């Protein structure tokens, strides 16, 4: 079965593997969000996320298409917890999207590699015991932990950037984020336009790093 | 010598990046410039800090000792 491509995908213009980022969109996660963008870009991988999906479309179909169009996916379950805003509700989106990915991988072996990220070891065995026997990458909730675990996950990737390179890209993204947000008209750091610009900046930074 | 970046080959042009990134070519150019500036700034900072470290390892100059 041919792997579907999104209309917004590169379609051969730029030869870059995609990675689906299944992460929480909350203010306490911003530094790790930038770390994922920086780290993946250093590996020459293009991050993509459900925040790129425009409103009004059938969201679930678009998310599944997005997952299918990616070579890799990273599922960060470190903040699968109760959202205290009324009515208090547990957050199911991330484990649900992980389930979709696992099903896609099972039905199409060898086309997709998925990785589960957590901040605490063994917590996943309680929150999602079906994953028993799966290696979970523990990033300890910090930026360097994300870089370390991306490097551990992507040992077979073509490019193997040093952590210092990821750190340099991360610092530049962090520094430029306020200007990028202003340019996008303010609002959430998780807006689609902000994400596109951060991703492009990270890619350009990675290219600059390798050329110096 | 620095290699030319983001201008060589069909994959690295501003237009290709802009098309792939859903961003206008003008804004793409700005972001690429931002990236170059950031890397240059970081390189300058690293060089300054290395120079400071080297100076502190050399100890006081002859003039200062007198």
Interface residues (C-beta under 8 A of the other chain):
Chain A: X8 X10 X13 X14 X15 X16 X46 X168 X171 X172 X175 X176 X179 X183 X196 X197 X199 X200 X201 X203 X204 X205 X207 X208 X209 X211 X212
Chain B: X2 X3 X5 X6 X10 X11 X12 X16 X17 X19 X20 X21 X22 X23 X27 X28 X31 X32 X34 X35 X36 X38 X39 X42 X43
